[in-house]
């Protein structure tokens, strides 16, 4: 199983889910604003808001995708590869309007099941639509 998420809170990872592809990054990790130079050492960043490299001034920021930024290429490529090989894709709790993530359901090789309280923009490629709360519906999918 591959879990692809747009969430940045790291809850899937902390819950022990293997192979999490966090398309929009992780709020609890940092990265450099600009491509790091040799002087940019994470452990030597000057404290502050935001922390910065004492040599060149490059700043640290949360390792999340902000509006207008591209998704990490390797993560998106891994997600696309996973959906092209899947037998079943569960699309849980999304409106289906945030691209390129929403486009993944249209690439799925297998059946697509939408779990959402309301209709979504991804209902047309879905094989099954389950309307309701994911906390209630997902456990029911595992019952005999």
N, C-alpha and C positions, 0 to 999 in steps of 0.2 A: 504494500500500500504506500502510496505517496500522498502526503497531505500538502495541499497548496493553499496558502492563506494570504489575504490582504491585510490581516491584522498585524500591528506592530508591537503588541503588548507582550509577546513571548510566552503566552499562556500554554499554547500547544507544546512548546519545547519543555517548559517546566512541568507539564503533566506527563512527560515521558514519551510523547509521540515521536516515532522515528521518522527520518526522512522528511522533515518539514521544509518546504520551500516558501520562505517568507518574501513574497513579491515586493512588498513595500518596506522591507528592512526590519530592524529591531530597535525600538526606542531605548533599550538598556545597553546598547553598544554605541561607540563613538567612531567617527572617522574624520579625516582632515577635510576642510572646505576645499582646498586646492590640492592638486596632485602633490604628495609629499616629496620633499627634497631629502637629501642625505641627512640634513640637520634635524628633520622632523622626527623626533623620537617620542613616542606616546608617553613613556615613563618620565620624560624630562620636560613635558609641557608645563608652562607657567600656569599656576592656578588663576582663576578669574572667570568672568562670565562674558564670553566663553574663554576656556583655556587656550593658550597659544604657544607656538614654538618660540623660545627665547631668541633664536638666531634670525629667523626670517619673518616672524609674525603670523605665519599660517595658523588659522584657528581650528579648533575641534568643534564638531557639531554632532547631534544625534545621527546615527546611521539609519536614517529613514528616507524614503523618497518623498520629496516635497512636490507640491503642484508645479507642473511644468518640467519636472525632471524625468529622465528616462528611467525605466526599471533596470535593475542590474542585469546586464546581458546574459551572464552565465545562469542566473536564477531563472530568467524567463525562458531561456533555451531548454533548461532542464524540465521546466513545467510543460512546455510544448511537447517535448519528447515523451513525457509521462502520459499526457492525454492522448497522444497519437497511438499509444500502445495499450491503453486501458480497456478492460472488459466492461467496467461499470464506473461511471463518474457521478458522485453525489455533489450537487451544487447546493450549498446550505447557507441560508440567511444572507442573500444579496439581492440587490435590485437589478443587477446585470447591466448597469449603465457605465461602469468605470472600465475603460479600455486602456491597455490591451488585455487586462485580466478577464474581462467579460467575453472576449473572443475565444478563450480556451474551450468553453463548452461547445462551440461550433466546430472545433477541431477534433472532438472526442471520437475515437475509433469505436468505442462501445456504446452501450445504452447510457442515456443521461437522465438522471432523476433530480428534479428540482424540489427542495424542501424549503418552503417560505410561507409566511402567513398571507402574503398578498401576491397577485400576479407580478411577473417580472418580465424584463425585456428578453429573457432567455427561455421563455415558455415554448416558443416555436420550434427550437431544435430538441426539446425534451421529449423523451419517450413516456415519462410519467411525471406528474406534478402532484406533490403532496402538500396540501394547504394546512398550515398550522405552525405551532411553536416547535422549533427544533429540539428543545429539551424534552418534549413529550413524544415527538414523532421518531427521532433517531433510535431511542431504546426499543420502540416497537418493531423496527426493522430487524432487530436481532432476535426477536422472539420466534419460537417455533411456530 
